[in-house]
Amino acid sequence: MVQDGADNYLEMVQDGTDNYLEMVQVGTDNYLEMVQDGADNYLEMVQDGADNYLEMVQDGADNYLEMVQMDNYLKKVQDGADNYLEMVQDGADNYLEMVQDGIDNYFKMVQDGADNYLEMVQDGMDNYLEMVQDGADNYLEMVQDGADNYLEMVQMDNYLEMVQDGADNYLEMVQDGADNYLEMVQDGMDNYFKMVQDGADNYLEMVQDGMDNYLEMVQDGADNYLEMVQDGADNYLEMVQDGADNYLEMVQDGMDNYLEMVQDGMDNYLEMVQDGMDNYLEMVQDGMDN
């Protein structure tokens, strides 16, 4: 299917098994409303131009979507097993609202440009998200609910609000640039968070609630801020802050808590509370006015 010109509109329903749609919309004000219901659904989609809109529902098993948009809006629901979404949004004012519900959900996303927005919900087991936001004023709001949740994320000049709820939660995150912000909640068992913030005015607010929680954190630059709460048993935190005006406020509540901390630079601040049994703290501050 090809639509070329202005004010293109397509409303589409595919019902059954082995559904396939290859679609190109070229021009301005392109609109696509799509429903695929059944098994082995496939959609390959290109929207090229300004003010493109896609609203998509895939219901069933083995759903697949490969998508390229420029200056774009996408609202997407995948419901069932083995859901897959690979997405590229290129340009300014990119918007994606996404729900994946079921098992073995996969989402690979690239947003390139300014004012990128992503709102994402993954509900079920074995959820996977790989995400790149490149540009200015990027925003990500993310919920992963279930078991074996995985998130790998790269942002530049960024905001991330994240909730992982369940067992075996994993988050690997890089924020590169100025005014980086991360608000994170991990609730459950065997939670893992690896984070790098590189630039100025970095902010991280983190809560890990449960057992066997692990946090590895690097903040490199000026005016770095970290507020951290670990609540439960066998909590571990490894932290490096490198630069000027670094701030760390830390609470570990429970048993077998471990903290290894390095602050390197000037005007470093650390406020630390460990409450419980078998707590361990190793601390290095190197510089002036600590």
N, C-alpha and C positions, 0 to 999 in steps of 0.2 A: 504493500500500500504506500502510495506517495501523494502528499498534499503539498502544493507549491503556490504561495501567494499570501494574501492577508486574510485575517479573520477565518482561519481554517478551523473546522469543528468535526469531530468524529465521536460517535457514541457506539460502543461495540460490546456484544455479548458472545462468548464462546462457551458452550456447555457440552461436556463429555470428556473423552480421553484423548491424549496426544494432540492437544490444542497448540497451534503455532501461529504467531503473528509477527511479521516484520514490517515496521512502520517508519516512514520518514515524513516529517512536517517541516517545511522550509518557508520562512517568512515571519510576519508579526502576528501577535495575538492568536497563537495556535492553541487549540483546546482538544484534549483527548480524555474521554471517560470510558473506562475499560473494565469488564468483568470476565474472568476466566474461572469456570467451575468444573472441577473434575480432577483427573490425574494426568501427570506429565505435561503440565502447562508450560508454554515457552513464549516469551515476549522479548523481541529485540527492537529497540526504539531509539530514534534520533529526532530531537527537536532543535532546529537551528534558526535563530532569530531572537526577537525581543518578546517579552511578556508571554512566554510559553507556560502552559498549565497541563498537568497530567494528574488524574485521579484514577487509581488502580486498585482492584481487588482480585486476588488469586486465592481460591478456596479449594483445598484438596491436598494431594501428595505430589512431591517432586516438582514444586513450582520453581520457575527460573525467570529472572528478569535481568536483562542487560540494557543499560540506559545511558544516553548522552544528552545533556541539556545545556543550553546557553541562555543566561538571563531568565531564570526559571523557577517554577513552583511544582513540587511533586508531593502528592498525598497518596500513601501506599499502605495496603493491608495484605499480608500473607498469612493464611490460616491453614495449618496442617503440618505435615512432616516433610523434612528435607527441603526447607525453603531456602532459596538462594537469591541474593540481590547484589549485582555489581553495578555501580553508579558513578558517573562523572558529571559534575556541574561546573561549567567554566564561564566566568563573567562576574558581573556585579549583582548584588541583591539575590543570591541563590537561597532557596528555601526548600527544606525537605522535612516532611512529617511522615513517620514510618512506624508501623506495628508489625511485628512478627510473632505469631502465637503457635506453639507446638514444640517439636523436638528437632534437633540438628539444624537450627536456624543459622544462616550465614549472611553477613552483610559486609561488603567491601565498598568503601565510599571515598571519593576524592572531590573536594570543593576547592576551586581555584579562583581567587578574586577577592573582592571586598564585600563586607556586610553579609557573610555566609551564616546561615542558620540551619541547625539540625535538631529536630525533636524525635527521639527514638525510644521505642519500647520493645524489648525482647522478653517473652514470657514462655518458660518451658525448660527443657534440658538441652545441654550441649550447645549453648548459644555462643556465637562468635561474631565479633565486630572488629574490623580493621578500618581505620579512619585517618584521612589526611585533610586538614584545613590549612590552606596556604593563602595568605593575604592579610588584610586588616579587619578588625572588628568582627572576628569569628565567634560564634556562639554555639554551644552544644549542650543540650539537656538530654540525659540518658538514664534509662531504667532497665536493668537486667534482673529478672525474677525467676529463680529456679536453681538448678544444679549445674556445675561445671561451666560457669559463665567466664568468658574470656573477652578482654578488650585491649587492643593495641592502638595507640592514638598518637598522632603528631599534630601540633597546633602552632601557629605563629600569630602573636598579638591577640590574645585569646581569653575566652571564658568557657569553663566547663563545670556543669552541675551534674553529679553522678551518684546513682544509687545502685548497688549490687546487693541482692537479698537471696540467701541460700547457702549452699555448700560449695567448697572448692572454687571460690571466686578469685579471678586473676585480672589485674590491671597493670599494663605497662604504658607509661605516658611520658611524652616529651613536649614541653612548651618552650618555644624559642622566640625571643623578642622582648618587647616592653609591655608592661601592664598585664602580666600573666596572672590569671585567677583560676583556682580550682577549689570547688567545694565537693567533698567526697564522703559517702557513707557506705561501709561494707558491713553487712549484718549476717552472721552465720559462723561456719567452721572453716578452718584452713583458708583464711583470707590472705591474699598476697597483693601488695601494691609496690611497684617500682616506678619512681618518679624523678624526672630531671626538669628543672626550670632554669633557663639560661637567659639572662638579660636583667633589666631593671624593674623595680617595683613588683617583685614576684610575691604572690599570696597563695597560701595553701591552708585550708581548714579541713581536717580529716577526723573521722570517727570510725574506729574498728571495734565491733561488738561481737564477742564470741570466744572461741578457743583457737589456739595455734595461729594467731594473727601475726603477720610479717609486714614491715614497712621499710623500704630502702629508698632514701631521699637525698637528692643533691640540689642545692640552690646556689647558683653562681651569678654574682652581680651585686648591685647595690639595692639597699632598702628591701631585703628579703624578710618575709614573715611566715612563720609556721605555727599553727595552733593544732595540737594533736591530742586525741583521747583514745586510749586502748583500754577496753573493759573486758575482763575475762581471765583465762588462764593461758600460760605459755605465750605471752606477748613479747614481740621482738621489734626493736627500732634501731636502725643504723642511719645516721644523719650527718651530712656535711653541708655547712654554710660557708661560702667563700666570697669575701667582699667587705663592704662597709655597711654599717647600720643594720646588722643582722639581728633578728628577734626570734626566739623560740619559747613557746609556752607548751608544756608537756605534762599530761596526766596518764599514769599507768595504774590501773586498779585491778587487783586480783593476785594470782600466784605465779611464781616463776617468771617475773617480768625482767626484761633485758633492754638496756639502752646503751648504745655506743655513739658518742657525739663528738664532732670536730667543728669548731668555729674559728675561722682564719680571717683576720682583717681588723678593722677599727670599729669601736662603739658596738661591740657584741653584747647581747642580753640573753640570759637563759633563766627561765622559771620552771622548776621541775618538782613534781609530786609523784612519789611511788607509794602506793597503799596496798599492803598485803604481805605475803610471805615469799622468801627466797628471791628478793629483788636485787638486781645488779646494775650498776651505773659506772661507765668509763667515759671520762670527759676531758677534752683538750680545748683550751682557748688560747689562740696565738695572735698577738697584736697589741693594740693600745686601747685604753678606756673600756676594758671588759667588765 
